[in-house]
């Protein structure tokens, strides 16, 4: 029994010797100073990612080593373009066709392709009003329904005295306006001795002249004749406006009809087509004078 025991004892001693040898060898080769410890730490940390790599990885931008490693990992999943060129071309063409069809379906329809509205309702926008040509008046006469008392005058000049106030400014046109008015008075039966003509310097003085004639109470109506042509300054606007409002004021304050026979022109060549305004002013004045006469007679009954 001593021999097996001796063999076991020797094996245990050999194992202890080998273990102690390894320990001693490791201890001899291990770091013994600060430089050795720093070198050992760098050896251990070699290959670990740096703080910059970690920050780029967290923000979604991997380091160059990560990017270089990705293709090798993704290459197993992606098809090889060199291996299947025709298949990739067909897929690209199919994708392009689908994108074109989607863009065509999303394109806005042209105006001529829009369907007509099927709603029976009337259009929301009223039809455009009828616009007459320049210088044209609406046709037709006033129609008063029957069964009403109507007071209406006529341009009758018999037994009436008429006063005419006329502007000397732009005399070429005002002279012809005056002649048109006198011709109309003659055709309406007004005697020459019943007509009084009072010239004034310009259209601005027409209102005060008409007021003076009306306040005499000798005239059944007053006819004002003048011509104002627009120039380079606002003078036209002031004169034309004051002449119109002043003549209206003269009629309102005196109760004597005052007819407006003043031409307000943009250009001198527009006067030729409007010289009959003198005759129209006479008709207006005589009709208003006759109307007032009927009104006084009706009120006296």
C-alpha positions, 0 to 999 in steps of 0.5 A, a space after each residue: 500500500 505504500 507504493 500507490 500512496 507514494 505515487 499519489 503524493 508525488 502527483 500532488 506535489 507536481 501539481 502544487 509545483 506547477 501551480 506555484 510556478 504559474 503563479 510565480 511566472 505571472 507575478 514576475 511578468 505582471 506590472 510592478 510600477 506606474 508605467 507598467 500599470 498605465 501600459 497595462 490599462 491601455 492594452 486592456 482598453 485598446 479596441 474600445 470605442 472612444 467618447 466621440 464615437 459613442 456620442 456620434 452613435 447616440 446622435 444617429 451618426 456612427 463612426 467611420 468604423 461603424 459605417 465601414 462595418 455596416 455594408 458587410 452586415 447588410 450585404 447579406 440582405 441586399 441583392 447583388 446588382 451584378 447578379 440580377 441587373 435585369 430584375 433591378 431594371 424591371 423594378 425601377 421601371 415599375 416604380 417609375 410607372 407607378 409614380 407617374 400614374 400617381 402624379 397624373 391622378 393627383 393632377 388638377 383637372 383642367 377647366 375644360 374638363 370640369 363637369 357642368 353643374 347639375 343643380 337646377 338652382 338659379 345662378 348666384 350672380 345676377 346677370 350683367 346690367 345692360 350698358 348703353 353706348 356712350 351718349 345714348 339714353 334709355 328709350 321710352 316715355 314715362 307711363 302713368 297708370 290711369 285713374 290718377 289726377 295728373 298735373 302736367 305742363 307743356 312747352 307752350 310759350 303763349 302769353 309768357 315772358 322768358 328771361 335768358 342769362 348767357 355767358 360770354 366766355 367761350 362765345 363761339 359756342 354760347 352764341 350758337 346755344 343762344 341762337 338755338 334757344 331763340 329759335 325754339 322760343 319762336 317755334 313755341 309761340 313766345 313773342 320777341 318782345 317777351 324775351 329778355 337776354 342778359 349776358 354775363 362774363 362767364 358760367 360762374 356768374 350765371 347763378 346770380 344773373 338768374 337769381 336777379 331775373 327771377 326776383 323781378 317776378 316778370 318772367 315765367 321761367 329763366 334759361 341759363 346758357 354757358 360753356 365750360 371746357 376742361 383745362 390743365 387745372 381744377 378750374 373746370 371742376 369748381 366752375 361747373 359745380 358752382 354753376 349747377 348748384 347756384 342755378 338750382 339754388 336760384 330756382 329753389 329760393 324764388 320758385 321760378 323754374 331755371 333751366 340748365 343749359 350749360 355745356 360741360 365738355 372735356 374737349 372743345 370738339 365735343 361741343 358741335 354735337 351738343 349745341 341743341 342743348 339751348 333748345 332743350 333748355 327752353 323746352 324744359 323751362 316752358 314746360 315747368 312754367 306751364 306746370 306751375 301755372 296749372 298747379 296754381 290754378 288747381 290750388 285756387 279752386 
